[in-house]
Amino acid sequence: MRHIAIIGSGPAGYYSAEAAQKKFGEEVAVDIIDRLPVPFGLIRTGVAPDHQSIKAVSRRYEKTNLGDNVRFVGNVTVGEDVSIAELQDLYDAVVLATGAPNDRALDIPGSDLKGVIGSAAFVGWYNGHPDFKDLDPPLDAKSVAIIGNGNVALDVARILAKTEDEFAGSDIVGHALDGLKQSKVEKITFLGRRGPHQIAMTPKELGELGQLERARPVVDGEDFPDPGDDAMLEPGMRKSVTHLRNFQSEAADAQHKPIEIVFDFFAMPVEIRGDDTVEKLIVERTELDKDLRSTGTGERYELECQMVISCIGYRTPPIEGVPYEHGRGRFANTDGRILPGLYCVGWARRGPSGTIGTNKPDGFAIVDAIAEDIGAGGRKAGRAALDRLFAERGVETVTFRDWKKIEEAEIARAREGSPREKFTDIADMIAARD
Ligand SMILES: Cc1cc2nc3c(=O)[nH]c(=O)nc-3n(C[C@H](O)[C@H](O)[C@H](O)COP(=O)(O)OP(=O)(O)OC[C@H]3O[C@@H](n4cnc5c(N)ncnc54)[C@H](O)[C@@H]3O)c2cc1C
């Protein structure tokens, strides 16, 4: 029997477990350990609550859990409740699928002012992550600056701009919906260092901005290269740029919508000013060099804003005993191999890029590497020894069956039209399974 511990129950963790089931059949026992009592990582706490069809991928992960040889072991923080060295003693292979949950620091003066928020915190708040339930973002802000030109920035803007009715069918948590109902926002500004041809916003998600009830995208035609240049873009990117051009040509029809979502291209935030809380952002105009890198022009201007949300990427927190690549904010690895018997997948391996599906080949490749390295396994004590260790330490774990009870309780307490009302407190989650 091969014993595999996977740390993290997000897409990378579940695809790895599925791959192990397919590769080893009954000759493997997989424990998927997560610090939360609820599974699925960013599918639950990252993917936008108004994108339910994307969240439905978790049904595939449930099937993996229905096999007897895959266990969910929730409510266990690796690095606190149990160390990597201990897990390596018990399992033939330990796979870190811990994602990249920390915001990359916004390294400019003033970034510690009240009202400056990282996207991990803001997204976690509206998605009910227990770490961020008490965030209390300043929703009385009339002007919000969003730093970044990727899909997370788009999610954040859309959530800020939607009306209550537009959240019908979503699982946005009650505290966020109540807060957003009181929102005073009038202007949301995306700041991106480069231009329309360099955005990292995918077409479907970008197109949604043109369909909002009370908000209209605003772009400046001067920022665009010659329309003929669009032909050189890859097809997805070309579609995104077409959306941006359409936002400009359709602007007159959307004038009645009160909230502006402004695309400020060639814009590099250099300082945040305010007396205790954010009052303005100092921005430097940029231009592109011949390698399409942005450089400051020296021209500066001010953007008044009362909240700044930085959507500039994420980092994997280090874990004691695991080699770490500080520059890139992820575990040091070669094709997922860290040390003998220790592996990483997903965002913990690659950094925060790609879609949910990108984690699938990662999971399958790591299981091939494990098969090569451990052969038939069989030298480790596995899950029985882990259970003994947790019993000795009084670590209270949550099983997949427990999670299904928690889920039932979340469905039962949903507001009308919503699929669930998530528990945002770990104690409430645990109480719901009893
Ligand atoms: C805001 C946002 C929106 C997104 N929207 C989309 C989308 O619409 N479509 C799409 O295709 N992709 C989307 N993505 C990308 C997608 O979510 C990621 O590709 C995917 O979740 C990465 O999977 P992962 O398993 O590596 O990490 P995660 O999903 O982050 O899972 C990591 C898991 O590890 C656990 N963990 C962390 N540390 C420990 C520890 N020490 N001990 C135990 N457990 C631990 C965490 O609790 C978590 O459950 C989005 C990402 C973000 C941030």
The ligand as an SDF file (V2000), in Angstrom:
LIG
                    3D

 53 58  0  0  0  0  0  0  0  0999 V2000
  -10.2060   35.7440   -6.5030 C   0  0  0  0  0  0  0  0  0  0  0  0
   -9.9570   34.5480   -7.3990 C   0  0  0  0  0  0  0  0  0  0  0  0
  -10.9010   34.1980   -8.3320 C   0  0  0  0  0  0  0  0  0  0  0  0
  -10.6600   33.1300   -9.1940 C   0  0  0  0  0  0  0  0  0  0  0  0
  -11.6100   32.8180  -10.1210 N   0  0  0  0  0  0  0  0  0  0  0  0
  -11.3750   31.8190  -10.9950 C   0  0  0  0  0  0  0  0  0  0  0  0
  -12.3350   31.5070  -11.9910 C   0  0  0  0  0  0  0  0  0  0  0  0
  -13.4040   32.1350  -12.0750 O   0  0  0  0  0  0  0  0  0  0  0  0
  -12.0490   30.4880  -12.8550 N   0  0  0  0  0  0  0  0  0  0  0  0
  -10.8740   29.7850  -12.7900 C   0  0  0  0  0  0  0  0  0  0  0  0
  -10.6490   28.8730  -13.6060 O   0  0  0  0  0  0  0  0  0  0  0  0
   -9.9470   30.0530  -11.8360 N   0  0  0  0  0  0  0  0  0  0  0  0
  -10.1710   31.0480  -10.9450 C   0  0  0  0  0  0  0  0  0  0  0  0
   -9.2370   31.3390   -9.9970 N   0  0  0  0  0  0  0  0  0  0  0  0
   -7.9950   30.5170   -9.9330 C   0  0  0  0  0  0  0  0  0  0  0  0
   -8.2020   29.2100   -9.1320 C   0  0  0  0  0  0  0  0  0  0  0  0
   -8.9360   29.4850   -7.9810 O   0  0  0  0  0  0  0  0  0  0  0  0
   -6.8360   28.5850   -8.8240 C   0  0  0  0  0  0  0  0  0  0  0  0
   -6.2470   28.1870  -10.0560 O   0  0  0  0  0  0  0  0  0  0  0  0
   -6.9030   27.3700   -7.9150 C   0  0  0  0  0  0  0  0  0  0  0  0
   -7.7620   27.5420   -6.8180 O   0  0  0  0  0  0  0  0  0  0  0  0
   -5.5000   27.0280   -7.3840 C   0  0  0  0  0  0  0  0  0  0  0  0
   -5.6250   25.7920   -6.7390 O   0  0  0  0  0  0  0  0  0  0  0  0
   -4.7060   25.3030   -5.5580 P   0  0  0  0  0  0  0  0  0  0  0  0
   -5.2530   23.9680   -5.1690 O   0  0  0  0  0  0  0  0  0  0  0  0
   -3.2790   25.4040   -5.9500 O   0  0  0  0  0  0  0  0  0  0  0  0
   -4.9000   26.3580   -4.3630 O   0  0  0  0  0  0  0  0  0  0  0  0
   -6.1700   26.7330   -3.4560 P   0  0  0  0  0  0  0  0  0  0  0  0
   -7.4350   26.6340   -4.2030 O   0  0  0  0  0  0  0  0  0  0  0  0
   -5.8320   28.0370   -2.8250 O   0  0  0  0  0  0  0  0  0  0  0  0
   -6.1900   25.6150   -2.3080 O   0  0  0  0  0  0  0  0  0  0  0  0
   -5.2320   25.5970   -1.2850 C   0  0  0  0  0  0  0  0  0  0  0  0
   -5.7970   24.8950   -0.0550 C   0  0  0  0  0  0  0  0  0  0  0  0
   -4.7320   24.6650    0.8800 O   0  0  0  0  0  0  0  0  0  0  0  0
   -5.1970   24.8960    2.2010 C   0  0  0  0  0  0  0  0  0  0  0  0
   -4.0200   25.2010    3.0200 N   0  0  0  0  0  0  0  0  0  0  0  0
   -3.1730   26.2630    2.8810 C   0  0  0  0  0  0  0  0  0  0  0  0
   -2.1910   26.2020    3.8080 N   0  0  0  0  0  0  0  0  0  0  0  0
   -2.4140   25.0870    4.5520 C   0  0  0  0  0  0  0  0  0  0  0  0
   -1.7490   24.4970    5.6780 C   0  0  0  0  0  0  0  0  0  0  0  0
   -0.6250   25.0080    6.1840 N   0  0  0  0  0  0  0  0  0  0  0  0
   -2.2640   23.3520    6.2040 N   0  0  0  0  0  0  0  0  0  0  0  0
   -3.3900   22.8000    5.6760 C   0  0  0  0  0  0  0  0  0  0  0  0
   -4.0580   23.3270    4.6220 N   0  0  0  0  0  0  0  0  0  0  0  0
   -3.5780   24.4530    4.0770 C   0  0  0  0  0  0  0  0  0  0  0  0
   -6.1680   26.0710    2.0410 C   0  0  0  0  0  0  0  0  0  0  0  0
   -7.0760   26.1550    3.1200 O   0  0  0  0  0  0  0  0  0  0  0  0
   -6.8440   25.7090    0.7020 C   0  0  0  0  0  0  0  0  0  0  0  0
   -7.9990   24.9230    0.9180 O   0  0  0  0  0  0  0  0  0  0  0  0
   -9.4510   32.3920   -9.0990 C   0  0  0  0  0  0  0  0  0  0  0  0
   -8.5020   32.7370   -8.1440 C   0  0  0  0  0  0  0  0  0  0  0  0
   -8.7510   33.8090   -7.2940 C   0  0  0  0  0  0  0  0  0  0  0  0
   -7.7240   34.2000   -6.2740 C   0  0  0  0  0  0  0  0  0  0  0  0
  1  2  1  0
  2  3  1  0
  2 52  2  0
  3  4  2  0
  4  5  1  0
  4 50  1  0
  5  6  2  0
  6  7  1  0
  6 13  1  0
  7  8  2  0
  7  9  1  0
  9 10  1  0
 10 11  2  0
 10 12  1  0
 12 13  2  0
 13 14  1  0
 14 15  1  0
 14 50  1  0
 15 16  1  0
 16 17  1  0
 16 18  1  0
 18 19  1  0
 18 20  1  0
 20 21  1  0
 20 22  1  0
 22 23  1  0
 23 24  1  0
 24 25  2  0
 24 26  1  0
 24 27  1  0
 27 28  1  0
 28 29  2  0
 28 30  1  0
 28 31  1  0
 31 32  1  0
 32 33  1  0
 33 34  1  0
 33 48  1  0
 34 35  1  0
 35 36  1  0
 35 46  1  0
 36 37  1  0
 36 45  1  0
 37 38  2  0
 38 39  1  0
 39 40  1  0
 39 45  2  0
 40 41  1  0
 40 42  2  0
 42 43  1  0
 43 44  2  0
 44 45  1  0
 46 47  1  0
 46 48  1  0
 48 49  1  0
 50 51  2  0
 51 52  1  0
 52 53  1  0
M  END
$$$$
